Amino acid sequence: MRLHTRCLALNASFEPLTLVPVRRALRLVIDGKAEIVEVERGRYFRSERLTVPRPAVIRLVQFVHVPRKFRRQVTNTFLFARDHYRCQFCGRLSAELRHRECLTRDHLVPLSRGGTNEWTNVTTSCSTCNTRKGNRLPGECGMKLRTLPREPHFVHLAWAVRRLTPLQAKYIRMFYGDQTLSEISAL
Ligand SMILES: [Zn+2]
């Protein structure tokens, strides 16, 4: 049973935008800002005052322009997903880290040396490797990157960290095609 299934929100153009909590989705519908496209059969959302079918997919009534800046933003959640939850220096997965170790964001060119927060300058590093690298460039301390950082496709990121229901996946396929959907599923 999926207890934490979220609702897929589509732009008015049917472009998948994001997953939102069911309560938020219903709020958008009640406020007239979105319409329900699909409901989860047999699943209900219950609050004190109402019981309604749980929306699985909603669509915004008015087209929302999503600024490119927002799409490009690096967050650790997306960064770790891009790098498959693996330290790009020692190669260990987050599940293989020891107690007190964690995944961190490493700036290849350190911020203190003019590095930026762009996708091509950040990589996933375990805290131990990050500490070891310190304020140096990878080449200066003999550390080698397993993969060159690149800017991932926004859509890949958005779904990489979450699981979609088959019903929701249908809308990704509709908008982006099978190729994108299988790339996402492989992550
Ligand atoms: Zn490491």
Boltz pocket constraint, residues with backbone or C-beta under 6 A from the ligand:
constraints:
  - pocket:
      binder: B
      contacts: [[A, 87], [A, 88], [A, 89], [A, 90], [A, 91], [A, 92], [A, 125], [A, 126], [A, 127], [A, 128], [A, 129], [A, 130]]
      max_distance: 6.0
